[in-house]
């Protein structure tokens, strides 16, 4: 079955300061590589929609949502923290990034596709119930996961996050929700310096020291993620797909390769086949070395699409 690729022109209009790593060229590098590798035309192309207020309020506090709207500038930048700034099109772009994940979830649950990749910015996994941080405003995967649970179509979901930074916002949002299995691998100690102790059946955190290479990463995933996912038997799998654990990324010190991203996507596909009718929604998080990001994301999409 076809893999959906969700995009929208608004993502390029989320402006950042010169030199900021979370730049519009991140998405064009992926799209260009999908064309170069003859993948683009094999995907179902879907234009993202904006998330509704109801969808956002399932995971974010209403006063926080109002704050983002009111502080958004008409020009220039409004700084929320040293790394996370609002520009005139940030909120619409963020709404569409969350909406892309919701729409992808609907496509998967309706059986129109079995897998989907949301090629979006800004990313989402650091956004908490009432906080923006780490380039994130709305928690895209959390909004989509809450939508899936609210639909009644599934009762158990897994969120798998292999970004180099811990998905602290996602963990905060679902910390008390045992319908959600949270699996996160990340460099530690490292920003955002979080990560609850692993809890069987609910949280499988895999902190990795700087310098970790592919074989040790794979061994940790095999030992700490895969058995938990098999026991939990999720009916739908979400991926927070960060590619900044690649050895070429300038913001971190893990040493993964493109082959490692192919490997983990293959493992997730196998789990989805056993437990979730093959249903996977993946959404882009980090990745800031453009060549490494493009190659890694394309390997991920190629594997999701079984091409």
C-alpha positions as CSV (number, residue, x, y, z in Angstrom):
1,X,0.0,0.0,0.0
2,X,1.2,3.5,-0.8
3,X,3.0,5.7,1.7
4,X,1.7,9.2,2.1
5,X,4.0,12.2,2.1
6,X,2.4,15.3,3.8
7,X,3.7,18.7,3.1
8,X,2.6,22.4,2.8
9,X,4.1,25.6,1.5
10,X,3.5,27.4,4.8
11,X,6.4,25.5,6.3
12,X,8.9,27.5,4.3
13,X,7.4,30.7,5.6
14,X,8.2,30.0,9.2
15,X,11.2,32.3,9.4
16,X,14.2,32.0,11.6
17,X,17.3,34.2,12.1
18,X,20.3,33.9,9.9
19,X,22.3,30.9,11.0
20,X,19.6,29.2,12.9
21,X,19.8,25.4,12.4
22,X,16.0,24.9,12.1
23,X,15.9,26.5,8.7
24,X,13.5,26.1,5.7
25,X,16.3,24.4,3.7
26,X,15.8,21.3,5.8
27,X,12.6,20.4,4.0
28,X,13.8,21.3,0.5
29,X,16.9,19.1,1.1
30,X,14.6,16.2,1.8
31,X,12.3,16.9,-1.2
32,X,15.3,17.3,-3.5
33,X,16.7,14.0,-2.4
34,X,13.4,12.2,-2.8
35,X,13.4,13.3,-6.4
36,X,17.1,12.5,-7.0
37,X,16.6,9.0,-5.5
38,X,13.4,8.4,-7.6
39,X,11.2,8.1,-4.5
40,X,9.0,11.2,-4.8
41,X,6.7,9.9,-7.6
42,X,6.0,6.6,-5.7
43,X,4.4,8.4,-2.8
44,X,0.9,9.7,-2.3
45,X,1.2,13.5,-2.0
46,X,-1.1,15.1,0.5
47,X,-1.3,18.8,1.4
48,X,-1.4,19.3,5.2
49,X,-4.3,21.1,6.9
50,X,-4.2,23.2,10.0
51,X,-4.9,21.5,13.3
52,X,-8.2,22.7,14.9
53,X,-8.4,24.3,18.3
54,X,-10.1,21.2,19.6
55,X,-7.3,19.0,18.4
56,X,-4.6,21.2,19.9
57,X,-6.5,21.5,23.2
58,X,-6.4,17.7,23.7
59,X,-2.7,18.1,24.7
60,X,-2.1,21.8,25.2
61,X,-3.5,24.2,27.7
62,X,-5.9,26.8,26.2
63,X,-4.0,29.8,27.8
64,X,-0.8,28.6,26.3
65,X,-2.4,28.4,22.8
66,X,-3.7,31.9,23.3
67,X,-0.3,33.2,24.3
68,X,1.3,31.9,21.1
69,X,-1.4,33.7,19.1
70,X,-1.2,37.0,20.9
71,X,2.6,37.1,21.1
72,X,3.1,36.4,17.4
73,X,4.7,39.5,15.8
74,X,3.5,41.3,12.6
75,X,7.2,41.5,11.6
76,X,10.5,40.5,13.0
77,X,10.9,38.0,15.9
78,X,9.4,37.5,19.3
79,X,11.8,35.4,21.5
80,X,10.2,32.7,23.7
81,X,13.5,31.2,24.8
82,X,17.1,31.6,23.5
83,X,16.4,29.0,20.7
84,X,12.7,29.3,20.0
85,X,11.3,32.4,18.4
86,X,8.0,33.5,16.9
87,X,7.9,35.1,13.5
88,X,4.8,36.2,11.6
89,X,4.1,32.8,10.0
90,X,5.3,30.6,12.9
91,X,1.9,29.9,14.4
92,X,0.2,29.0,11.0
93,X,3.2,26.8,10.1
94,X,3.0,25.1,13.5
95,X,-0.7,24.5,13.2
96,X,-0.2,22.9,9.8
97,X,2.7,20.7,11.2
98,X,0.3,19.4,13.9
99,X,-2.5,19.2,11.4
100,X,-0.3,17.1,9.0
101,X,0.2,14.5,11.7
102,X,-3.6,14.5,12.5
103,X,-4.4,14.1,8.8
104,X,-1.8,11.4,8.4
105,X,-3.4,9.5,11.3
106,X,-6.8,9.8,9.7
107,X,-5.5,8.4,6.4
108,X,-3.9,5.5,8.1
109,X,-6.9,4.7,10.3
110,X,-9.2,4.9,7.3
111,X,-7.0,2.4,5.5
112,X,-6.2,4.7,2.6
113,X,-2.4,4.3,3.3
114,X,-0.6,2.0,5.8
115,X,2.3,4.4,6.5
116,X,2.8,8.2,6.3
117,X,5.7,10.6,6.6
118,X,5.0,14.2,7.6
119,X,7.8,16.4,6.1
120,X,7.1,19.3,8.4
121,X,8.6,22.2,10.4
122,X,8.6,23.4,13.0
123,X,9.2,20.1,14.9
124,X,7.2,19.2,18.0
125,X,8.5,16.8,20.5
126,X,9.9,19.3,23.0
127,X,6.6,21.2,23.3
128,X,4.8,20.5,26.5
129,X,1.3,21.1,27.7
130,X,2.0,24.8,28.3
131,X,5.6,25.4,27.0
132,X,7.5,26.0,23.8
133,X,11.1,25.1,23.7
134,X,13.8,23.5,21.5
135,X,12.4,25.0,18.2
136,X,9.0,23.4,19.1
137,X,5.6,25.1,19.6
138,X,2.9,22.4,19.3
139,X,3.7,18.8,19.9
140,X,2.8,17.4,16.5
141,X,3.0,13.7,17.3
142,X,1.2,14.1,20.7
143,X,-1.7,16.0,19.0
144,X,-2.0,13.2,16.4
145,X,-1.8,10.4,19.1
146,X,-4.5,12.1,21.2
147,X,-6.6,12.4,18.1
148,X,-6.2,8.7,17.4
149,X,-7.2,7.8,20.9
150,X,-10.2,10.2,20.9
151,X,-11.4,8.6,17.7
152,X,-12.1,5.3,19.4
153,X,-10.4,3.4,16.6
154,X,-7.5,2.3,18.8
155,X,-6.9,1.8,22.5
156,X,-3.1,1.3,22.6
157,X,-0.5,3.4,20.8
158,X,3.3,3.5,20.9
159,X,5.3,6.6,20.3
160,X,8.9,5.8,19.2
161,X,11.4,8.7,19.3
162,X,14.9,8.3,17.9
163,X,15.8,12.0,17.9
164,X,19.2,12.7,19.5
165,X,17.3,14.8,22.1
166,X,14.9,13.3,24.6
167,X,11.2,13.9,23.7
168,X,10.5,15.6,27.0
169,X,7.3,17.3,25.9
170,X,5.8,14.1,24.7
171,X,6.7,12.4,27.9
172,X,5.2,15.2,30.0
173,X,1.9,15.0,28.0
174,X,1.4,11.3,28.3
175,X,3.2,10.6,31.6
176,X,0.0,9.5,33.3
177,X,-1.7,7.8,30.3
178,X,-1.1,4.1,30.3
179,X,-2.7,3.8,26.8
180,X,0.5,5.1,25.4
181,X,3.9,3.4,25.4
182,X,6.7,6.0,25.2
183,X,10.1,4.8,23.8
184,X,12.9,7.4,23.4
185,X,16.6,7.0,22.6
186,X,18.7,10.1,23.1
187,X,22.2,11.4,24.0
188,X,22.6,11.8,27.7
189,X,23.6,13.9,29.5
190,X,22.4,16.4,26.9
191,X,19.7,19.0,26.2
192,X,17.0,19.0,27.5
193,X,18.5,17.0,30.4
194,X,15.3,15.0,31.0
195,X,14.0,11.4,30.9
196,X,11.9,9.6,33.5
197,X,13.1,6.2,34.7
198,X,11.8,3.4,32.5
199,X,8.6,1.9,33.6
200,X,7.6,-1.5,32.1
201,X,4.6,-1.2,29.9
202,X,4.7,2.6,29.7
203,X,8.2,4.2,29.3
204,X,11.3,2.7,27.7
205,X,14.0,5.4,27.8
206,X,17.4,4.6,26.3
207,X,20.0,7.2,27.3
208,X,23.2,6.9,25.2
209,X,26.6,8.5,25.9
210,X,28.3,10.8,23.5
211,X,30.2,8.8,20.9
212,X,27.8,5.9,20.7
213,X,28.0,4.2,17.3
214,X,25.5,2.1,15.4
215,X,26.2,-1.3,16.9
216,X,25.7,-0.1,20.5
217,X,22.6,1.9,19.5
218,X,21.1,-1.2,17.8
219,X,21.9,-3.4,20.8
220,X,20.2,-1.0,23.2
221,X,17.1,-0.8,21.0
222,X,17.0,-4.6,20.7
223,X,17.3,-5.0,24.4
224,X,15.2,-2.2,25.8
225,X,12.6,-1.1,23.1
226,X,11.6,-4.1,21.1
227,X,10.5,-6.5,23.9
228,X,8.5,-3.7,25.5
229,X,6.8,-2.9,22.2
230,X,6.0,-6.6,21.6
231,X,4.5,-6.9,25.1
232,X,2.4,-3.8,24.7
233,X,1.1,-4.8,21.3
234,X,0.3,-1.2,20.0
235,X,-2.5,-0.9,17.5
236,X,-0.9,2.2,15.9
237,X,2.7,3.4,16.0
238,X,3.9,7.0,15.8
239,X,7.5,7.9,15.1
240,X,9.2,11.1,16.2
241,X,11.7,10.9,13.4
242,X,14.7,13.0,14.3
243,X,17.9,12.5,12.3
244,X,20.3,14.5,14.4
245,X,21.9,11.4,15.9
246,X,23.7,11.1,12.6
247,X,27.5,11.3,12.9
248,X,27.5,14.4,10.7
249,X,25.1,16.5,12.7
250,X,26.6,19.6,14.2
251,X,24.4,19.8,17.3
252,X,25.1,16.5,19.0
253,X,27.7,13.8,19.4
254,X,26.1,10.4,18.5
255,X,27.6,8.6,15.6
256,X,24.7,6.9,13.7
257,X,24.7,6.3,9.9
258,X,22.1,6.2,7.2
259,X,22.2,2.4,7.6
260,X,21.2,2.7,11.2
261,X,18.0,4.6,10.2
262,X,17.2,2.0,7.7
263,X,17.7,-0.7,10.3
264,X,15.4,0.9,13.0
265,X,12.7,1.7,10.4
266,X,12.8,-2.0,9.3
267,X,12.4,-3.1,13.0
268,X,9.5,-0.7,13.5
269,X,7.8,-1.9,10.3
270,X,8.1,-5.5,11.5
271,X,6.5,-4.5,14.9
272,X,3.7,-2.7,13.1
273,X,3.1,-5.7,10.9
274,X,2.7,-7.9,14.0
275,X,0.6,-5.7,16.1
276,X,-0.8,-2.6,14.3
277,X,-2.0,-3.8,10.9
278,X,1.2,-2.2,9.5
279,X,0.0,1.3,10.5
280,X,2.7,3.9,11.1
281,X,2.6,7.7,11.2
282,X,6.1,9.3,11.2
283,X,6.8,13.0,11.7
284,X,10.0,14.9,11.2
285,X,11.7,16.2,14.3
286,X,15.4,17.2,14.3
287,X,18.3,16.9,11.8
288,X,20.5,19.9,11.0
289,X,23.3,18.7,8.6
290,X,21.4,19.1,5.4
291,X,23.1,16.3,3.4
292,X,22.9,13.8,6.4
293,X,19.3,14.8,7.0
294,X,18.3,14.3,3.4
295,X,20.0,10.9,3.1
296,X,18.7,9.7,6.4
297,X,15.1,10.8,5.8
298,X,15.1,9.3,2.4
299,X,16.3,6.0,3.8
300,X,13.5,6.2,6.3
301,X,10.9,6.9,3.7
302,X,12.2,4.3,1.3
303,X,11.9,1.7,4.0
304,X,8.5,2.8,5.1
305,X,7.3,2.6,1.5
306,X,9.1,-0.8,1.0
307,X,10.8,0.6,-2.2
